[in-house]
Structure formats: structure tokens, C-alpha cells
Amino acid sequence: MVKSPITLDQSKELLLKRLLSIRQVSEELVAPLLPEELCLQGMPDASPPKWHLAHTNWFFEALVLRPHLAGYEGSDPRWSYLFNSYYDSLGNRHPRPQRGLLTRPSIEAVMAWRNHVNKELERLLLDRNDEVNDLLELGLQHEQQHQELLLMDVLDGFSRQPLEPVYRSDWQEKWDLSISAMNVDPECKLDWLNFEGGLANIGVDQAHTSEANNGFHFDNEAPRHKVWLQPFQLANRLVSNSEYLEFMVDGGYERPELWMSEGWSIRTQRSWLSPRYWRKEEADTNWNWEFTLAGRKPLNPLAPVRHLSWFEADAYARWADARLPTEAEWEWAAETNDSQIHQLHDVLWQWTASPYRPYPGFKPVTGAIGEYNGKFMSSQFVLRGSSALTPPRHARTTYRNFFSPASRWMASGIRLAL
């Protein structure tokens, strides 16, 4: 049976439905929090939950509504200073490390602002043709990125409190599900998958975009281009807690020969001894616990080790007589042999050996949107895959996440290569 083509009106209705649904998810994520926790900022790299709600709203207002909806009446102009993140072309902004000081506007005012923006986005969508659809889609993808960041930031902030608050007691970790879904025994030694190498194509082909994610991709995923890969092997699963513990027992955090010089200096300064959220009792010599969004939980030895910096991942790989895969190897393997590679998506972002740099031929668009990804292509490393915190339908094989090599509050893990 031939499907009827989707009309313009139906397309608008579908986009509007997605918009309102995704926006609602952001507000549901803060529902378990106490009012005092809405301004919680545990460290300079994190942001308070209320700020995430306001910033994603500001994004739609500043980049979609003000330029494209005639007569739009927006928020107090001073709010742009409070909730602009890094868009220099749109004006000055409040210092990131001080976002936790923004007790005003109130959460009630932020929610009313979000409701106003939703109604105005609906008016814009129904009054205009498809010319603003790409901007609306970017705004939705941006909001989903912040949904994941919000959860990671809450986990970081809660982990710093002696009472170890619980975000949600019914929070379900997905690590066990990823283990049971594998057709391998995770207690066995990692299996290695062989790849012949050769000339490979990676990146998004903008002329033939996938239907996944509504055909969306970030600009840093393009253009599609050729890379030469030497023959390599890729681990069929992520490194587990028990395997990482062997590295620790063997003095992994005390052996400078395993570490990059900068990483060793940071490890020493910050007294790293374990992954970010591992815990042990004062009288105990063993790491038996892990702090999660459901509070302190017994450490599962079979679960993939998580919340590691690039420096830790790289040191572990060197200790294991292996290395981290390049992002080209990761993508090529995922595209050609995904059925045998476990835990590719929805478990942990996976560090690669690749610095975050532009693809050949990459050109950021003009204006503020061009600041989204391109200006961060320095001093960062690429992560591939997606995590258990990544919103549904937000992941894809070509997705290039990136963080500084010392960052480890993200849901990051290790896949080895040879």
C-alpha cells in the first residue's frame, strides 16, 4: 500500500507536537527537585537546573522569535544577559561560574516565560512556511542536549553534598539491561572485531540525509569525506568496572608513565584515585559503592565503568596494551558491523583518540548560529555514541560530542582499539 504524502499542514502539526512534547520533558526533569535545588551549581562547568530551563527558552526567543516573528514581545531585555551562554555576537553574558547566584527571576517567572514562548512559537509555525523549520529543529535538538546536561549537572551537584540526596528513588539504571542484551559473557576477556581498513567515508552526506532524527544533523558532522584507515581491531563491548578496578589495583593512578603529562598533573592536583562517583566507607579499603541519580548504590562489577576523563581513559588503554579508537574508526566500525558491537548507543559516550577539529571543507554558517559548534574546535576531544541519559531519537552514528580531556562528570566510558 502506498502511503499518502504528508501535507504541509500535517508537517506543521507534527513539528508542533514534537516541540511541545520535548519542551515538556525539560520541565518534567526538574519536578523531583526542591526549590532550593533549582539554583544548585556544584562547579563552574555545570549549570543550575533553572538556568537550563531559562537558557533553552532564551535560545528560541533570541534566535527564532525575535528575528522571524514581527511584533514579538519578549522577556525583560536584561534576561538576555543572564541566559546567553556563549553567543558573543548576541551580546555580553553573566559569568558561567556564577550562574548559581541567579536566584531571580523566580522559577514561576521562568515557567511563565516558557509558556509564552511556546505560544509564540506555535503562532510563528502556523503563520509561516518552512523557512523557519530548520531553526525550530535546531532549537529542539539544542533543548535535548540540555536535558542530558541537566541530569549530569544534578548528579554532580548532589554528589558534593554529605547527605547524598536522591534525585529519584525510582530511577532505573540501564547498565544491567545493556549487559543482559549482549550475546557475550561480560566476565570473559574482551572480544576483538577485525576491520581491514582502507578508504572509508565518514560524516553526513548532506545531499542524502537519513530519516533518523528527522533528517537533522549538527554542522560539525559534515561534510562527508574520505579517510584512510589502517587495519584495526575494536573491542566488542565497553570496559567494565571490574576491569578498571584491576587497573587501579595495579597502581594505575600512581604510575606517571601511563599518563599524558597534563593528565598526570591534573590527577595529582585533584587527587584522582577512582572514577568520578565511586565511593567507599572510611574504614573500608575496597570501592564498593557508586553514587547515582538514585543515590548510593552497590558497585556493579559487570557494568561499564563511567564518569572518566579522557586522561583516565587514555591511561587505562595504555595499561591494557591497547589504545582508544579514532573517531573515524569508531564510525566506520559502527556503520559496517554494528550488529556485533555491543553498547554502541544508549549506555555511555565513548572517548576517542581524536581531537575535536573541523572536517575538511567545514564552514560554519554566518551569524550567531555559526557559534554553535565551530568555535570550540580547540583543546577538546571527541566522544562517540550516546548515553543512557541521552533523550530518545537524539543519537546517531555521525554525532560528534566533545569535551575537554579533564572533564569527567559526563556519562563517559571506554571502548578499546588495537
Secondary structure, 3 states (H helix, E strand, C coil): CCCCCCCHHHHHHHHHHHHHHHHHHHHHHCCCCCHHHHHCCCCCCCCCHHHHHHHHHHHHHHHHHHHHCCCCCCCCCHHHHHHCCCCHHHCCCCCHHHHHHCCCCCHHHHHHHHHHHHHHHHHHHHHCCHHHHHHHHHHHHHHHHHHHHHHHHHHHHHHCCCCCCCCCCCCCCCHHHHHHCCCCCCCCCCCEEEECCEEEEECCCCCCCCCHHHHCCCHHHCCCEEEEECCEEEECCCCEHHHHHHHHHCCCCCCHHHCCHHHHHHHHHHCCCCCCCEECCCCCCCCCEEEECCEEEECCCCCECCCCCHHHHHHHHHHCCCECCCHHHHHHHHHHHHHHCCCCCCECEEEEEEECCCCCCCCCCCCHHHHCCHHHCCCCEEEEECECCCCCCCCCCCCCEEECCCCCCCCEECCCEC
